C-alpha cells in the first residue's frame, strides 16, 4: 500500500489566503448531501464548508488527485484538522473534490501536535505500507529524508513531481 501522509494548512489551504471565521456563510446541507452523496456533510460547520469549497486551492487539489490516480496511493490525514474533525467529517471536506474515498485514516492523536512520532507509529502499526510520502508545509526532511515533501505554502508542481517520483520507486 502506498500512503500520502497529508497536512492541510499550508498544503491545500494556503496560509496567506484564509477565510475569515467572522464571515457569515449559509449552505443548504441537504442539497450538498444529495449532490455529493455524503451524509457527514451535515456535521460540518458553515465555516468548514466554506474552507473546503472556497479556501482550498483548486490547483493543489487537482495535483493531489492526479498524484493519487497515477500512484494508486491513499491518504492518511496527519494535519491538526484531525483534532477537530472525525474521519467521516474529514472525508466530507474532500467530497467536494471526489477524494473522500482516497482518505482511509488519520494518524493517532496520542502524540498531540507532534507529527513525527504519530507518523512513525502509523508506519510501525501498518507493515503493509510499501511506500509513503509526508506532505507538509513544515520541513520534515531530517526525520523522513526523501519521503518528506515540503510545500512552501501550497502543494505545487514541484511538490507534485517530487511526490510522484518517490511514490513511483
Buried (B, 14 or more C-beta within 10 A) or exposed (E): EBBBBBBBBBBBBBEEEEBEEEEEBEBEBEEBBEEBEBEBBEEBBEBBBBBBBEBBBEBBBEBBBEBBEEBEBBBBBBBBBBEEBEBBBBBBBBBBBEBBEBBEBBBBEEBEEEBBBBBBBBBEEEEEBEBBBBBBBBEBEEBBEEBBBBBEBBBBEEBBEBBBEBBEE
